[in-house]
Structure formats: structure tokens, C-alpha cells
Amino acid sequence: MAEALCTAPDQELPTQLIEEISLSGDQIPERYFYKKSDSQDVPLMNSLIIDLNLLLPSTSSVEELNKLRSALSTWGCFQLVNHGMTSMFLDETREASKQFFGLPVEENKKYSGSGFDGYGHDEKSNWNDQFRLTLLPKSKRQLQCWPHSPTKFR
């Protein structure tokens, strides 16, 4: 197995990665199936689009804040608009992500982490592998978790 760069020697690596299960053709573990008792009635929302401008201190909107809270607590995701990032930056970020997740599993495992940062998946078993990096504050960055390939990550 690849040496993990994000994990302290006394920490365990995450359980089998989703990509490994998928590539192996193994039976999907039970923990990835939602049972009727696991689900709750999720209220439908008109929009999962959150406007960052309406969350800034100078223009704070209670309605937008409630929308954000609802999106996170019921769906766990939302689309953020008016964030100030250019389309070109977002396209480059998507491309770097595609390149990283397109690498062989053994290469990605070098960046496995048992804390917040690194490659792996969360305890909720959402049937996806993730790669997370802390950017700010700079003192919390774990640069050993940042991959060397693709070079756009650096």
C-alpha cells in the first residue's frame, strides 16, 4: 500500500475507499444502503441557490440565512452565486479535480488523511470519495496533504 503523507504514523487510514470497492466489483457494503427508518421526510425547497451577497454583514438577510440553514440541514449542499470567483478559475479547479481523481487509486492514497484534510471519505458513507484541504487560516494548512500532481493543485 502507498505511504500516506497526511496521516501521522499512529493514525489509521480510512476504511476501504469507494473507488476501490467500485473497481473491484465487490458487493456493496450494507452501510451504503439507506433503510426506510434512516430517511426522514425532507421538505422541498423552492431553490438551493444561495446568494453570498445576501449573507455579507452589510447586506445580511435573515431569509437567505434561513435558506442556507435549511439547505445544509436537509440536503447537505447548495449552489452559491455572487461569490466573486471567475468562470475561468472555476473551470481550472474542476479540471484539476478531474485530473486528481483520474489518477490511479494508489497515487491518490498517498494523500489519505484520518483528520479533516486529505483523500478519503467521511463516516456517513455517502458513496463518494473526497479530497479536502484547509486553506485558511494559513497556520492550519497541511501542505504535506497537497498533491504534487496535478500541478494546478499547488
CNS distance restraints for C-alpha pairs under 8 A (distance, minus, plus):
assign (resid   1 and name CA) (resid 106 and name CA) 7.04 0.50 0.50
assign (resid   2 and name CA) (resid 106 and name CA) 5.86 0.50 0.50
assign (resid   2 and name CA) (resid 107 and name CA) 7.20 0.50 0.50
assign (resid   2 and name CA) (resid 109 and name CA) 6.18 0.50 0.50
assign (resid   2 and name CA) (resid 110 and name CA) 5.51 0.50 0.50
assign (resid   3 and name CA) (resid 109 and name CA) 7.65 0.50 0.50
assign (resid   3 and name CA) (resid 110 and name CA) 5.48 0.50 0.50
assign (resid   4 and name CA) (resid  13 and name CA) 7.98 0.50 0.50
assign (resid   4 and name CA) (resid 109 and name CA) 6.30 0.50 0.50
assign (resid   4 and name CA) (resid 110 and name CA) 4.20 0.50 0.50
assign (resid   4 and name CA) (resid 111 and name CA) 5.52 0.50 0.50
assign (resid   4 and name CA) (resid 112 and name CA) 5.57 0.50 0.50
assign (resid   4 and name CA) (resid 113 and name CA) 7.35 0.50 0.50
assign (resid   5 and name CA) (resid 110 and name CA) 5.59 0.50 0.50
assign (resid   5 and name CA) (resid 111 and name CA) 5.39 0.50 0.50
assign (resid   5 and name CA) (resid 112 and name CA) 6.99 0.50 0.50
assign (resid   5 and name CA) (resid 113 and name CA) 7.81 0.50 0.50
assign (resid   5 and name CA) (resid 144 and name CA) 5.90 0.50 0.50
assign (resid   5 and name CA) (resid 145 and name CA) 6.12 0.50 0.50
assign (resid   6 and name CA) (resid 110 and name CA) 7.68 0.50 0.50
assign (resid   6 and name CA) (resid 111 and name CA) 5.57 0.50 0.50
assign (resid   6 and name CA) (resid 112 and name CA) 5.84 0.50 0.50
assign (resid   6 and name CA) (resid 113 and name CA) 4.88 0.50 0.50
assign (resid   6 and name CA) (resid 114 and name CA) 7.66 0.50 0.50
assign (resid   6 and name CA) (resid 117 and name CA) 7.42 0.50 0.50
assign (resid   6 and name CA) (resid 118 and name CA) 6.20 0.50 0.50
assign (resid   6 and name CA) (resid 142 and name CA) 7.63 0.50 0.50
assign (resid   6 and name CA) (resid 144 and name CA) 6.00 0.50 0.50
assign (resid   6 and name CA) (resid 145 and name CA) 4.90 0.50 0.50
assign (resid   7 and name CA) (resid  11 and name CA) 6.08 0.50 0.50
assign (resid   7 and name CA) (resid  12 and name CA) 7.54 0.50 0.50
assign (resid   7 and name CA) (resid  13 and name CA) 7.18 0.50 0.50
assign (resid   7 and name CA) (resid 112 and name CA) 6.76 0.50 0.50
assign (resid   7 and name CA) (resid 113 and name CA) 5.03 0.50 0.50
assign (resid   7 and name CA) (resid 114 and name CA) 6.01 0.50 0.50
assign (resid   7 and name CA) (resid 115 and name CA) 7.77 0.50 0.50
assign (resid  11 and name CA) (resid 114 and name CA) 6.65 0.50 0.50
assign (resid  12 and name CA) (resid 114 and name CA) 6.51 0.50 0.50
assign (resid  13 and name CA) (resid 112 and name CA) 6.68 0.50 0.50
assign (resid  13 and name CA) (resid 113 and name CA) 6.47 0.50 0.50
assign (resid  13 and name CA) (resid 114 and name CA) 5.75 0.50 0.50
assign (resid  14 and name CA) (resid 112 and name CA) 7.50 0.50 0.50
assign (resid  14 and name CA) (resid 113 and name CA) 7.33 0.50 0.50
assign (resid  14 and name CA) (resid 114 and name CA) 6.28 0.50 0.50
assign (resid  14 and name CA) (resid 120 and name CA) 6.30 0.50 0.50
assign (resid  14 and name CA) (resid 121 and name CA) 7.25 0.50 0.50
assign (resid  16 and name CA) (resid  20 and name CA) 6.66 0.50 0.50
assign (resid  16 and name CA) (resid  21 and name CA) 7.04 0.50 0.50
assign (resid  17 and name CA) (resid  21 and name CA) 6.52 0.50 0.50
assign (resid  17 and name CA) (resid 120 and name CA) 6.38 0.50 0.50
assign (resid  17 and name CA) (resid 121 and name CA) 6.99 0.50 0.50
assign (resid  17 and name CA) (resid 129 and name CA) 6.65 0.50 0.50
assign (resid  18 and name CA) (resid  22 and name CA) 6.10 0.50 0.50
assign (resid  18 and name CA) (resid 121 and name CA) 7.74 0.50 0.50
assign (resid  18 and name CA) (resid 127 and name CA) 6.16 0.50 0.50
assign (resid  18 and name CA) (resid 128 and name CA) 5.95 0.50 0.50
assign (resid  18 and name CA) (resid 129 and name CA) 5.85 0.50 0.50
assign (resid  19 and name CA) (resid  23 and name CA) 6.05 0.50 0.50
assign (resid  19 and name CA) (resid 105 and name CA) 7.31 0.50 0.50
assign (resid  19 and name CA) (resid 128 and name CA) 7.85 0.50 0.50
assign (resid  19 and name CA) (resid 129 and name CA) 6.97 0.50 0.50
assign (resid  20 and name CA) (resid  24 and name CA) 5.96 0.50 0.50
assign (resid  20 and name CA) (resid 105 and name CA) 7.28 0.50 0.50
assign (resid  21 and name CA) (resid  25 and name CA) 6.40 0.50 0.50
assign (resid  21 and name CA) (resid  26 and name CA) 5.88 0.50 0.50
assign (resid  21 and name CA) (resid  27 and name CA) 7.86 0.50 0.50
assign (resid  21 and name CA) (resid  28 and name CA) 7.22 0.50 0.50
assign (resid  22 and name CA) (resid  26 and name CA) 7.12 0.50 0.50
assign (resid  28 and name CA) (resid  32 and name CA) 7.11 0.50 0.50
assign (resid  29 and name CA) (resid  33 and name CA) 7.79 0.50 0.50
assign (resid  31 and name CA) (resid 125 and name CA) 6.71 0.50 0.50
assign (resid  32 and name CA) (resid 125 and name CA) 5.71 0.50 0.50
assign (resid  32 and name CA) (resid 126 and name CA) 6.74 0.50 0.50
assign (resid  32 and name CA) (resid 127 and name CA) 6.45 0.50 0.50
assign (resid  34 and name CA) (resid  38 and name CA) 5.93 0.50 0.50
assign (resid  34 and name CA) (resid  39 and name CA) 7.06 0.50 0.50
assign (resid  35 and name CA) (resid  39 and name CA) 6.92 0.50 0.50
assign (resid  42 and name CA) (resid  74 and name CA) 6.22 0.50 0.50
assign (resid  43 and name CA) (resid  74 and name CA) 7.53 0.50 0.50
assign (resid  48 and name CA) (resid  67 and name CA) 7.75 0.50 0.50
assign (resid  48 and name CA) (resid  71 and name CA) 6.21 0.50 0.50
assign (resid  48 and name CA) (resid  77 and name CA) 7.72 0.50 0.50
assign (resid  48 and name CA) (resid  78 and name CA) 4.92 0.50 0.50
assign (resid  48 and name CA) (resid  79 and name CA) 6.06 0.50 0.50
assign (resid  49 and name CA) (resid  78 and name CA) 5.87 0.50 0.50
assign (resid  49 and name CA) (resid  79 and name CA) 4.70 0.50 0.50
assign (resid  49 and name CA) (resid  80 and name CA) 5.87 0.50 0.50
assign (resid  49 and name CA) (resid  81 and name CA) 6.96 0.50 0.50
assign (resid  50 and name CA) (resid  64 and name CA) 6.86 0.50 0.50
assign (resid  50 and name CA) (resid  67 and name CA) 7.26 0.50 0.50
assign (resid  50 and name CA) (resid  68 and name CA) 6.48 0.50 0.50
assign (resid  50 and name CA) (resid  78 and name CA) 6.77 0.50 0.50
assign (resid  50 and name CA) (resid  79 and name CA) 6.03 0.50 0.50
assign (resid  50 and name CA) (resid  80 and name CA) 4.90 0.50 0.50
assign (resid  50 and name CA) (resid  81 and name CA) 6.16 0.50 0.50
assign (resid  51 and name CA) (resid  55 and name CA) 7.04 0.50 0.50
assign (resid  51 and name CA) (resid  64 and name CA) 7.34 0.50 0.50
assign (resid  51 and name CA) (resid  80 and name CA) 5.93 0.50 0.50
assign (resid  51 and name CA) (resid  81 and name CA) 4.98 0.50 0.50
assign (resid  51 and name CA) (resid  82 and name CA) 5.88 0.50 0.50
assign (resid  51 and name CA) (resid  83 and name CA) 7.76 0.50 0.50
assign (resid  52 and name CA) (resid  56 and name CA) 6.64 0.50 0.50
assign (resid  52 and name CA) (resid  80 and name CA) 6.55 0.50 0.50
assign (resid  52 and name CA) (resid  81 and name CA) 6.18 0.50 0.50
assign (resid  52 and name CA) (resid  82 and name CA) 5.62 0.50 0.50
assign (resid  52 and name CA) (resid  83 and name CA) 5.79 0.50 0.50
assign (resid  53 and name CA) (resid  59 and name CA) 6.82 0.50 0.50
assign (resid  53 and name CA) (resid  60 and name CA) 7.88 0.50 0.50
assign (resid  53 and name CA) (resid  82 and name CA) 6.13 0.50 0.50
assign (resid  53 and name CA) (resid  83 and name CA) 7.46 0.50 0.50
assign (resid  54 and name CA) (resid  59 and name CA) 5.45 0.50 0.50
assign (resid  54 and name CA) (resid  60 and name CA) 5.20 0.50 0.50
assign (resid  54 and name CA) (resid  61 and name CA) 5.47 0.50 0.50
assign (resid  54 and name CA) (resid  64 and name CA) 6.39 0.50 0.50
assign (resid  55 and name CA) (resid  59 and name CA) 6.54 0.50 0.50
assign (resid  55 and name CA) (resid  60 and name CA) 4.67 0.50 0.50
assign (resid  55 and name CA) (resid  61 and name CA) 6.12 0.50 0.50
assign (resid  55 and name CA) (resid  64 and name CA) 6.77 0.50 0.50
assign (resid  55 and name CA) (resid  65 and name CA) 6.61 0.50 0.50
assign (resid  56 and name CA) (resid  60 and name CA) 5.28 0.50 0.50
assign (resid  60 and name CA) (resid  64 and name CA) 7.93 0.50 0.50
assign (resid  60 and name CA) (resid  65 and name CA) 7.92 0.50 0.50
assign (resid  61 and name CA) (resid  65 and name CA) 6.22 0.50 0.50
assign (resid  62 and name CA) (resid  66 and name CA) 6.13 0.50 0.50
assign (resid  63 and name CA) (resid  67 and name CA) 6.22 0.50 0.50
assign (resid  64 and name CA) (resid  68 and name CA) 6.18 0.50 0.50
assign (resid  65 and name CA) (resid  69 and name CA) 6.23 0.50 0.50
assign (resid  66 and name CA) (resid  70 and name CA) 6.06 0.50 0.50
assign (resid  67 and name CA) (resid  71 and name CA) 6.07 0.50 0.50
assign (resid  68 and name CA) (resid  72 and name CA) 6.18 0.50 0.50
assign (resid  68 and name CA) (resid  78 and name CA) 7.82 0.50 0.50
assign (resid  69 and name CA) (resid  73 and name CA) 6.06 0.50 0.50
assign (resid  70 and name CA) (resid  74 and name CA) 5.86 0.50 0.50
assign (resid  70 and name CA) (resid  75 and name CA) 7.84 0.50 0.50
assign (resid  71 and name CA) (resid  75 and name CA) 5.34 0.50 0.50
assign (resid  71 and name CA) (resid  76 and name CA) 6.15 0.50 0.50
assign (resid  71 and name CA) (resid  77 and name CA) 6.21 0.50 0.50
assign (resid  71 and name CA) (resid  78 and name CA) 6.21 0.50 0.50
assign (resid  72 and name CA) (resid  76 and name CA) 4.17 0.50 0.50
assign (resid  72 and name CA) (resid  77 and name CA) 5.70 0.50 0.50
assign (resid  72 and name CA) (resid  78 and name CA) 7.35 0.50 0.50
assign (resid  85 and name CA) (resid  89 and name CA) 6.53 0.50 0.50
assign (resid  85 and name CA) (resid  90 and name CA) 6.93 0.50 0.50
assign (resid  86 and name CA) (resid  90 and name CA) 6.39 0.50 0.50
assign (resid  87 and name CA) (resid  91 and name CA) 6.05 0.50 0.50
assign (resid  88 and name CA) (resid  92 and name CA) 6.19 0.50 0.50
assign (resid  89 and name CA) (resid  93 and name CA) 6.17 0.50 0.50
assign (resid  90 and name CA) (resid  94 and name CA) 6.16 0.50 0.50
assign (resid  91 and name CA) (resid  95 and name CA) 6.15 0.50 0.50
assign (resid  92 and name CA) (resid  96 and name CA) 6.14 0.50 0.50
assign (resid  92 and name CA) (resid 152 and name CA) 7.94 0.50 0.50
assign (resid  93 and name CA) (resid  97 and name CA) 6.20 0.50 0.50
assign (resid  94 and name CA) (resid  98 and name CA) 6.18 0.50 0.50
assign (resid  95 and name CA) (resid  99 and name CA) 6.19 0.50 0.50
assign (resid  96 and name CA) (resid 100 and name CA) 6.16 0.50 0.50
assign (resid  96 and name CA) (resid 150 and name CA) 6.21 0.50 0.50
assign (resid  96 and name CA) (resid 152 and name CA) 6.03 0.50 0.50
assign (resid  96 and name CA) (resid 153 and name CA) 6.62 0.50 0.50
assign (resid  97 and name CA) (resid 101 and name CA) 6.15 0.50 0.50
assign (resid  98 and name CA) (resid 102 and name CA) 5.87 0.50 0.50
assign (resid  99 and name CA) (resid 103 and name CA) 6.52 0.50 0.50
assign (resid  99 and name CA) (resid 150 and name CA) 6.29 0.50 0.50
assign (resid 100 and name CA) (resid 108 and name CA) 7.38 0.50 0.50
assign (resid 100 and name CA) (resid 149 and name CA) 6.87 0.50 0.50
assign (resid 100 and name CA) (resid 150 and name CA) 6.10 0.50 0.50
assign (resid 101 and name CA) (resid 108 and name CA) 7.41 0.50 0.50
assign (resid 103 and name CA) (resid 107 and name CA) 6.39 0.50 0.50
assign (resid 103 and name CA) (resid 108 and name CA) 6.63 0.50 0.50
assign (resid 104 and name CA) (resid 108 and name CA) 6.58 0.50 0.50
assign (resid 105 and name CA) (resid 109 and name CA) 6.06 0.50 0.50
assign (resid 106 and name CA) (resid 110 and name CA) 6.80 0.50 0.50
assign (resid 107 and name CA) (resid 111 and name CA) 7.85 0.50 0.50
assign (resid 108 and name CA) (resid 112 and name CA) 7.15 0.50 0.50
assign (resid 108 and name CA) (resid 119 and name CA) 6.79 0.50 0.50
assign (resid 109 and name CA) (resid 119 and name CA) 6.69 0.50 0.50
assign (resid 109 and name CA) (resid 120 and name CA) 7.92 0.50 0.50
assign (resid 111 and name CA) (resid 118 and name CA) 5.40 0.50 0.50
assign (resid 111 and name CA) (resid 119 and name CA) 5.45 0.50 0.50
assign (resid 111 and name CA) (resid 144 and name CA) 7.94 0.50 0.50
assign (resid 111 and name CA) (resid 145 and name CA) 5.34 0.50 0.50
assign (resid 111 and name CA) (resid 146 and name CA) 7.24 0.50 0.50
assign (resid 111 and name CA) (resid 147 and name CA) 6.81 0.50 0.50
assign (resid 112 and name CA) (resid 118 and name CA) 4.95 0.50 0.50
assign (resid 112 and name CA) (resid 119 and name CA) 4.29 0.50 0.50
assign (resid 112 and name CA) (resid 120 and name CA) 5.79 0.50 0.50
assign (resid 112 and name CA) (resid 145 and name CA) 7.69 0.50 0.50
assign (resid 113 and name CA) (resid 117 and name CA) 5.90 0.50 0.50
assign (resid 113 and name CA) (resid 118 and name CA) 4.43 0.50 0.50
assign (resid 113 and name CA) (resid 119 and name CA) 5.92 0.50 0.50
assign (resid 113 and name CA) (resid 120 and name CA) 6.76 0.50 0.50
assign (resid 113 and name CA) (resid 145 and name CA) 7.71 0.50 0.50
assign (resid 114 and name CA) (resid 118 and name CA) 7.59 0.50 0.50
assign (resid 116 and name CA) (resid 132 and name CA) 6.89 0.50 0.50
assign (resid 116 and name CA) (resid 133 and name CA) 7.73 0.50 0.50
assign (resid 117 and name CA) (resid 131 and name CA) 7.26 0.50 0.50
assign (resid 117 and name CA) (resid 132 and name CA) 4.90 0.50 0.50
assign (resid 117 and name CA) (resid 133 and name CA) 4.94 0.50 0.50
assign (resid 117 and name CA) (resid 134 and name CA) 6.51 0.50 0.50
assign (resid 117 and name CA) (resid 142 and name CA) 7.42 0.50 0.50
assign (resid 117 and name CA) (resid 145 and name CA) 6.84 0.50 0.50
assign (resid 118 and name CA) (resid 130 and name CA) 7.92 0.50 0.50
assign (resid 118 and name CA) (resid 131 and name CA) 5.39 0.50 0.50
assign (resid 118 and name CA) (resid 132 and name CA) 5.30 0.50 0.50
assign (resid 118 and name CA) (resid 133 and name CA) 6.42 0.50 0.50
assign (resid 118 and name CA) (resid 145 and name CA) 5.57 0.50 0.50
assign (resid 118 and name CA) (resid 146 and name CA) 7.76 0.50 0.50
assign (resid 119 and name CA) (resid 129 and name CA) 7.21 0.50 0.50
assign (resid 119 and name CA) (resid 130 and name CA) 5.63 0.50 0.50
assign (resid 119 and name CA) (resid 131 and name CA) 4.32 0.50 0.50
assign (resid 119 and name CA) (resid 132 and name CA) 6.65 0.50 0.50
assign (resid 120 and name CA) (resid 129 and name CA) 5.32 0.50 0.50
assign (resid 120 and name CA) (resid 130 and name CA) 5.34 0.50 0.50
assign (resid 120 and name CA) (resid 131 and name CA) 6.47 0.50 0.50
assign (resid 121 and name CA) (resid 125 and name CA) 7.09 0.50 0.50
assign (resid 121 and name CA) (resid 126 and name CA) 7.90 0.50 0.50
assign (resid 121 and name CA) (resid 128 and name CA) 6.52 0.50 0.50
assign (resid 121 and name CA) (resid 129 and name CA) 4.77 0.50 0.50
assign (resid 121 and name CA) (resid 130 and name CA) 5.41 0.50 0.50
assign (resid 122 and name CA) (resid 126 and name CA) 7.49 0.50 0.50
assign (resid 122 and name CA) (resid 130 and name CA) 7.97 0.50 0.50
assign (resid 133 and name CA) (resid 141 and name CA) 7.40 0.50 0.50
assign (resid 133 and name CA) (resid 142 and name CA) 7.65 0.50 0.50
assign (resid 133 and name CA) (resid 145 and name CA) 7.44 0.50 0.50
assign (resid 133 and name CA) (resid 146 and name CA) 7.38 0.50 0.50
assign (resid 134 and name CA) (resid 140 and name CA) 6.59 0.50 0.50
assign (resid 134 and name CA) (resid 141 and name CA) 5.34 0.50 0.50
assign (resid 134 and name CA) (resid 142 and name CA) 7.25 0.50 0.50
assign (resid 135 and name CA) (resid 140 and name CA) 7.45 0.50 0.50
assign (resid 135 and name CA) (resid 141 and name CA) 5.81 0.50 0.50
assign (resid 136 and name CA) (resid 140 and name CA) 6.65 0.50 0.50
assign (resid 136 and name CA) (resid 141 and name CA) 6.93 0.50 0.50
assign (resid 137 and name CA) (resid 141 and name CA) 7.14 0.50 0.50
assign (resid 142 and name CA) (resid 146 and name CA) 7.37 0.50 0.50
assign (resid 146 and name CA) (resid 153 and name CA) 6.95 0.50 0.50
assign (resid 146 and name CA) (resid 154 and name CA) 7.10 0.50 0.50
assign (resid 147 and name CA) (resid 151 and name CA) 7.83 0.50 0.50
assign (resid 147 and name CA) (resid 153 and name CA) 6.65 0.50 0.50
assign (resid 147 and name CA) (resid 154 and name CA) 7.55 0.50 0.50
assign (resid 148 and name CA) (resid 153 and name CA) 7.27 0.50 0.50
assign (resid 148 and name CA) (resid 154 and name CA) 7.11 0.50 0.50
assign (resid 149 and name CA) (resid 153 and name CA) 7.21 0.50 0.50
